[in-house]
Amino acid sequence: MVRSRNAKIPIPAPRGPLLAVYPAESNEKLKTAEDTKAELKTAVNPVSINVQVDGLRKVGNAGVVIQTTSEESAKRFREAIPPTLRVTEPKQRTPLVAFGTISGDPDPKEMLATLHEQNLQEDSCWPLERLQKEAKVAFKKSCRGSGTTTMLMDKGRIYYGWAVAAMHDFVSVTCCNKCQLYGHPEKYCRASEVVCGKCGGSGHKSADCAWTVQRCATCHKFGKKDAVTHPLGARQCPARVFAEERSVVVTRYAL
């Protein structure tokens, strides 16, 4: 699966809450996400508690995430989780929208006023007061006189003075420097061995790798034949694309 940098990621329809299940802190027997998944399936029977499961996937830190279908089904799952496991709701990220080609370093208040004047005046859902309250500049990147600002907005492109800028959902995913899997930083990694980001082999780091050809360590770990077609973290990497789409699922988009 190949997607351009600014390709639109479909926003999913609302479903029930996501539940993240991890080994209880006192439980040292569960080392991997597969262990946790097996423990969960042994302890909880969706049929007996009358719930539907819309999705089940493994995540870092030996965890699994359950996609429920309703608040009620999420409540029943929480009540059925055994003491060997702990359950939380994954923190939802606030959506960020990036736009660029704006010269200089405009003041955030001035920027919002200009954006509203040229783009949202006729949109009754977005009066200036609401934009100033809900839209915040998260960070700015400047390069050779032009800036890229990430902030909350929901338009395909915006007008700013004499400039027109395309906008796209800003999706950021974390790849662990130790195990080379997406979803957690190195400091939270539970893997026992380091994985090389250059060749995908275990037991050594990229700086010590003798390979002359790079291959994606994440895809190699899962036995993907196309691991040699791209380096770790490439935008077209199937593992990265999946991680980005998973990030969209836990984003609180306003409807």
MOTA-V656404 format. One record per residue. N is the residue number from 1. RES is the residue in three letters. SS is DSSP state (A for helix, B for strand, O for the rest). PHI is phi in whole degrees, 0 to 359 (999 if undefined). Layout:
BEGIN
N;RES;SS;PHI  N;RES;SS;PHI
END
This chain:
BEGIN
1;MET;O;999  2;VAL;O;239  3;ARG;O;224  4;SER;O;290  5;ARG;O;304  6;ASN;O;256  7;ALA;O;297  8;LYS;O;284  9;ILE;O;265  10;PRO;O;302  11;ILE;O;271  12;PRO;O;288  13;ALA;O;291  14;PRO;O;300  15;ARG;O;231  16;GLY;O;285  17;PRO;O;297  18;LEU;B;273  19;LEU;B;240  20;ALA;B;260  21;VAL;B;243  22;TYR;B;231  23;PRO;B;298  24;ALA;O;297  25;GLU;O;300  26;SER;O;276  27;ASN;O;264  28;GLU;O;261  29;LYS;O;279  30;LEU;O;271  31;LYS;O;256  32;THR;O;232  33;ALA;A;296  34;GLU;A;295  35;ASP;A;298  36;THR;A;295  37;LYS;A;299  38;ALA;A;295  39;GLU;A;297  40;LEU;A;296  41;LYS;A;292  42;THR;A;286  43;ALA;A;274  44;VAL;O;239  45;ASN;O;248  46;PRO;O;304  47;VAL;O;292  48;SER;O;291  49;ILE;O;260  50;ASN;O;58  51;VAL;O;229  52;GLN;O;249  53;VAL;B;249  54;ASP;B;271  55;GLY;B;174  56;LEU;B;216  57;ARG;B;218  58;LYS;B;272  59;VAL;B;226  60;GLY;O;292  61;ASN;O;64  62;ALA;O;60  63;GLY;B;249  64;VAL;B;227  65;VAL;B;242  66;ILE;B;256  67;GLN;B;266  68;THR;B;272  69;THR;O;255  70;SER;O;195  71;GLU;A;299  72;GLU;A;294  73;SER;A;293  74;ALA;A;296  75;LYS;A;298  76;ARG;A;293  77;PHE;A;297  78;ARG;A;303  79;GLU;A;290  80;ALA;A;267  81;ILE;O;294  82;PRO;O;284  83;PRO;O;298  84;THR;O;286  85;LEU;B;234  86;ARG;B;232  87;VAL;B;235  88;THR;B;221  89;GLU;O;259  90;PRO;O;303  91;LYS;O;294  92;GLN;O;274  93;ARG;B;274  94;THR;O;279  95;PRO;O;296  96;LEU;B;242  97;VAL;B;239  98;ALA;B;261  99;PHE;B;218  100;GLY;B;229  101;THR;B;64  102;ILE;B;259  103;SER;B;288  104;GLY;O;76  105;ASP;O;227  106;PRO;O;293  107;ASP;O;294  108;PRO;A;305  109;LYS;A;295  110;GLU;A;295  111;MET;A;298  112;LEU;A;296  113;ALA;A;297  114;THR;A;293  115;LEU;A;301  116;HIS;A;292  117;GLU;A;300  118;GLN;A;263  119;ASN;A;231  120;LEU;A;234  121;GLN;O;300  122;GLU;O;266  123;ASP;O;262  124;SER;O;295  125;CYS;O;284  126;TRP;O;233  127;PRO;O;293  128;LEU;A;302  129;GLU;A;299  130;ARG;A;290  131;LEU;A;299  132;GLN;A;294  133;LYS;A;279  134;GLU;A;260  135;ALA;O;262  136;LYS;O;231  137;VAL;O;286  138;ALA;O;278  139;PHE;B;195  140;LYS;B;231  141;LYS;B;237  142;SER;B;247  143;CYS;B;213  144;ARG;O;53  145;GLY;O;90  146;SER;B;243  147;GLY;B;247  148;THR;B;240  149;THR;B;246  150;THR;B;252  151;MET;B;203  152;LEU;O;275  153;MET;O;202  154;ASP;O;226  155;LYS;O;216  156;GLY;O;290  157;ARG;B;205  158;ILE;B;232  159;TYR;B;250  160;TYR;B;217  161;GLY;O;63  162;TRP;O;267  163;ALA;B;256  164;VAL;B;237  165;ALA;B;233  166;ALA;B;287  167;MET;B;237  168;HIS;B;209  169;ASP;B;297  170;PHE;B;267  171;VAL;O;245  172;SER;O;242  173;VAL;O;237  174;THR;O;258  175;CYS;B;245  176;CYS;O;292  177;ASN;O;285  178;LYS;O;262  179;CYS;O;262  180;GLN;O;67  181;LEU;O;256  182;TYR;B;276  183;GLY;O;118  184;HIS;O;203  185;PRO;O;277  186;GLU;A;301  187;LYS;A;294  188;TYR;A;254  189;CYS;O;288  190;ARG;O;254  191;ALA;O;293  192;SER;O;276  193;GLU;O;236  194;VAL;O;282  195;VAL;B;245  196;CYS;O;289  197;GLY;O;282  198;LYS;O;263  199;CYS;O;247  200;GLY;O;87  201;GLY;O;281  202;SER;B;262  203;GLY;O;95  204;HIS;O;208  205;LYS;O;264  206;SER;A;302  207;ALA;A;296  208;ASP;A;257  209;CYS;O;278  210;ALA;O;265  211;TRP;O;295  212;THR;O;261  213;VAL;O;244  214;GLN;O;275  215;ARG;O;217  216;CYS;O;291  217;ALA;A;294  218;THR;A;293  219;CYS;A;293  220;HIS;A;297  221;LYS;A;299  222;PHE;O;263  223;GLY;O;73  224;LYS;O;283  225;LYS;A;293  226;ASP;A;273  227;ALA;A;299  228;VAL;A;277  229;THR;A;272  230;HIS;O;203  231;PRO;O;279  232;LEU;O;302  233;GLY;O;82  234;ALA;O;299  235;ARG;O;298  236;GLN;O;272  237;CYS;O;299  238;PRO;A;302  239;ALA;A;293  240;ARG;A;291  241;VAL;A;300  242;PHE;A;297  243;ALA;A;296  244;GLU;A;293  245;GLU;A;293  246;ARG;A;293  247;SER;A;295  248;VAL;A;296  249;VAL;A;299  250;VAL;O;260  251;THR;B;261  252;ARG;O;274  253;TYR;O;278  254;ALA;O;283  255;LEU;O;252
END
